[in-house]
Amino acid sequence: MTVELGRYGVWRGHWALDPQLAVEIEALGYGAIWIGGSPRGDLALAESLLDATQRLAVATGIVNMWSTPAEEVAESYHRIEAKHPGRFLLGVGIGHPEATKEYRSPYATMIEYLDRLDAAGVPVAGRALAALGPKALRLSADRTAGAHPYLTTPEHTREARQLVGEGVLLAPEQKVVVDTDAPRARITARPGVENPYLHLVNYRSNLQRLGWSEADLDDGGSDALIDALVAHGDAASVAARLTAHLDAGADHVCAQVLPGAADPLPALRELSAALRLA
């Protein structure tokens, strides 16, 4: 049985999460927190967030296969599952080649890592795979509960659903800025898209598959690209973009409030009201 994430969640870097924030996010009616930025394999942060809440699901987005041995994270998974059954989803992925000297044969590495999770007893329903391209998306459907795409659009979600088929978890991340001043919102949004993602080959390749040109991807990203990747406007407009992923075939969408260093709660409160979560 797949972990119940609800329809809407929150994505936030591990360095900017703590139990009190998790309590606030649960009270606002969100179904899950995704711990971003390659959290440590001991999963102590995930455990602390679960300890502080009653029903909120916690997922990793993602544990990096290059930096954390499968056996280590499997041991952490079993510890957490025993303590909080059905509330933790282990998201794993290979990250990007620019960050890892040992990066090689990414597809083969994913298969090997999933094999090792199998051997360590991590159930298929308890794990998800970071996936953008067709091969990784199909692998997520075959070997995990489903896919956690990052830096995508509802158009990508629609294509991903067609690739993975029905009954497979599809949980994209969506960046948001709650601000009705469009030029100012783009100024807030652009750094969170450009650095590092527009300089990383896997994200650039995925965006080009979606029809974006080199000119759109260079020099900080075109305004059209920023608008496509970061939902901005009033809370109702941002909520509509989140819902567009669900309409395109997602089961769950997690909002990442930009800028990442700012307090996310004001925006999350407005979105919760617009989505009628609480």
C-alpha positions in Angstrom: 0.0 0.0 0.0 1.5 3.3 -1.1 2.0 6.1 1.5 -1.0 8.5 1.6 0.4 11.9 0.6 -2.8 13.8 0.1 -3.2 16.0 -3.0 -1.0 18.8 -1.9 2.3 18.9 -0.1 5.3 21.1 0.7 8.9 20.7 -0.7 11.6 22.4 1.3 15.4 21.9 1.6 16.5 19.9 4.6 18.5 22.8 6.0 15.3 24.9 6.3 13.1 22.3 8.0 12.4 21.7 11.6 9.7 20.0 13.7 7.8 23.2 14.5 7.5 24.1 10.9 6.2 20.6 10.2 3.5 21.1 12.9 2.5 24.3 11.2 2.3 22.7 7.8 0.2 19.9 9.1 -2.2 22.3 10.8 -2.6 24.1 7.4 -3.9 20.9 5.9 -1.1 19.8 3.6 -0.6 16.1 3.3 3.1 15.7 3.1 6.5 17.4 3.5 9.2 16.5 1.0 12.7 16.9 2.4 14.9 18.3 -0.4 18.6 18.7 -1.0 20.0 15.2 -0.5 19.2 14.6 3.2 21.6 12.4 5.1 21.1 8.7 5.0 20.4 8.4 8.8 17.0 10.1 8.0 17.1 11.7 11.5 15.3 14.8 10.2 12.5 12.7 8.7 12.1 10.9 12.0 11.9 14.2 13.9 9.3 15.6 11.6 7.2 12.5 12.0 7.6 12.5 15.8 6.3 16.0 16.0 3.2 15.4 13.8 0.1 13.2 13.9 -0.8 12.3 10.4 1.5 14.2 8.0 3.5 12.0 5.6 7.2 12.7 5.1 9.1 11.9 1.9 12.7 12.5 0.8 13.2 14.4 -2.4 15.7 12.9 -2.7 18.3 10.7 -1.0 21.3 10.7 -3.4 22.4 7.3 -4.6 26.0 8.4 -5.0 26.4 9.7 -1.4 24.3 7.2 0.6 24.7 3.4 0.4 21.4 1.6 -0.2 22.0 -0.6 2.9 22.4 2.5 5.1 19.2 4.2 4.0 17.4 0.9 4.1 18.2 0.5 7.8 16.9 4.0 8.4 13.8 3.2 6.4 13.0 0.2 8.5 13.6 2.1 11.8 11.2 4.8 10.7 8.6 2.5 9.3 8.5 0.5 12.5 7.9 3.7 14.5 5.6 5.5 12.1 4.0 2.8 9.8 2.6 4.1 6.5 3.8 7.7 6.9 7.3 7.7 5.3 8.1 7.5 1.6 11.8 7.0 0.6 12.5 9.0 -2.5 15.8 8.2 -4.1 17.6 9.4 -7.2 21.0 9.9 -8.9 21.1 13.7 -8.8 23.1 15.3 -11.6 26.5 14.6 -13.1 28.0 18.0 -12.3 27.8 17.3 -8.5 29.4 13.8 -8.5 32.9 12.8 -9.7 31.9 9.2 -9.8 28.8 9.8 -11.9 28.6 7.1 -14.5 26.0 4.9 -16.2 23.1 6.6 -14.4 20.5 4.1 -15.6 22.5 1.1 -14.6 23.3 2.7 -11.2 19.6 3.3 -10.5 18.8 -0.4 -11.3 21.7 -1.6 -9.1 20.6 0.7 -6.2 17.0 -0.5 -6.4 18.2 -4.1 -6.5 20.1 -3.4 -3.3 17.0 -1.8 -1.7 15.1 -5.0 -2.7 17.7 -7.1 -1.0 17.5 -5.0 2.1 13.7 -5.4 2.3 12.6 -1.9 1.3 9.2 -2.5 -0.3 8.3 -1.2 -3.7 5.4 0.7 -2.3 7.6 2.5 0.2 9.9 4.1 -2.3 9.8 6.6 -5.2 12.3 7.6 -7.9 13.4 11.0 -9.0 12.5 10.9 -12.7 12.3 13.3 -15.7 13.1 11.4 -18.9 11.2 8.5 -20.4 13.6 5.7 -19.3 13.7 6.9 -15.7 9.9 7.4 -15.6 9.3 3.9 -16.9 11.8 2.5 -14.3 9.9 4.4 -11.6 6.7 2.6 -12.6 8.4 -0.8 -12.8 10.5 -0.7 -9.6 8.9 1.8 -7.2 5.6 3.3 -6.1 6.2 6.0 -8.8 8.0 9.2 -9.8 8.9 12.4 -8.2 9.7 14.8 -11.1 11.4 18.1 -10.2 11.4 21.5 -12.0 8.6 20.6 -14.4 5.3 21.9 -15.8 1.8 20.5 -16.1 2.7 19.6 -19.7 5.5 17.4 -18.4 3.1 15.9 -15.9 0.7 15.0 -18.7 3.4 13.3 -20.7 4.7 11.5 -17.6 1.3 10.1 -16.9 1.1 8.7 -20.4 4.5 7.0 -19.9 4.0 5.5 -16.5 0.3 4.5 -16.9 -2.4 4.4 -14.4 -2.0 3.3 -10.8 1.5 4.6 -10.5 2.3 7.5 -8.1 3.2 10.8 -9.9 4.2 13.5 -7.5 5.8 16.6 -9.2 7.4 19.5 -7.5 6.1 23.0 -8.4 7.9 26.3 -7.4 5.7 29.1 -6.3 5.9 32.8 -5.6 2.8 34.4 -4.1 3.1 38.0 -5.5 0.8 39.8 -7.8 3.6 42.1 -9.2 4.8 39.9 -12.1 8.2 41.7 -12.7 9.0 41.5 -9.0 7.8 37.9 -8.8 10.2 37.0 -11.6 13.0 38.7 -9.8 12.2 36.5 -6.8 11.8 33.4 -8.9 14.7 33.5 -11.3 17.6 32.7 -8.9 15.8 29.6 -7.7 15.6 28.3 -11.3 18.8 29.5 -12.7 21.1 28.4 -9.9 21.9 25.6 -10.4 19.3 24.0 -12.6 19.7 25.9 -15.8 23.4 25.0 -15.7 22.8 21.2 -15.2 22.6 19.0 -18.3 19.7 16.7 -17.0 17.4 19.6 -16.4 18.3 21.5 -19.6 17.7 18.3 -21.6 14.3 17.8 -20.0 13.3 21.3 -20.7 14.5 21.0 -24.3 12.4 17.8 -24.6 9.4 20.0 -23.6 10.2 22.4 -26.5 12.2 25.2 -24.8 15.1 26.6 -26.8 18.7 27.2 -25.8 17.9 30.9 -25.9 15.1 30.3 -23.3 17.5 28.4 -21.1 20.5 30.8 -21.2 21.2 34.1 -19.4 19.0 33.3 -16.4 16.1 32.0 -18.4 13.6 33.8 -20.5 10.6 35.4 -18.8 8.4 32.8 -20.5 10.4 30.0 -19.1 10.4 31.5 -15.6 6.6 31.9 -15.8 6.2 28.3 -16.9 8.4 26.9 -14.1 7.4 29.2 -11.2 3.7 29.8 -10.5 3.2 33.4 -9.5 0.4 35.7 -8.8 -2.2 35.9 -6.1 -2.9 32.8 -4.0 -5.8 31.7 -6.2 -3.7 31.9 -9.4 -0.9 29.9 -7.8 -3.4 27.3 -6.4 -4.7 26.9 -10.0 -1.3 26.0 -11.2 -0.9 23.4 -8.5 -4.3 22.0 -9.4 -3.3 22.0 -13.1 -0.7 19.2 -12.3 -3.5 17.1 -10.8 -5.7 17.8 -13.8 -2.8 16.6 -16.0 -2.6 13.3 -14.2 -0.6 13.9 -11.0 -1.7 12.2 -7.8 0.1 14.8 -5.6 1.9 18.0 -6.1 4.3 19.6 -3.7 4.8 23.4 -3.6 8.3 24.9 -3.1 7.9 28.5 -1.8 10.5 30.9 -3.2 12.8 32.4 -2.1 14.0 29.3 -0.2 15.6 31.4 2.6 12.4 33.2 3.5 9.7 32.1 5.9 7.4 30.0 3.8 4.4 30.2 6.2 2.8 33.4 4.9 2.6 32.0 1.4 1.6 28.5 2.6 -1.3 30.0 4.7 -2.6 31.9 1.7 -2.4 28.8 -0.5 -4.0 26.6 2.1 -7.0 29.0 2.1 -7.2 29.2 -1.7 -7.0 25.4 -1.9 -9.5 25.0 1.0 -7.2 22.6 2.9 -7.7 23.5 6.5 
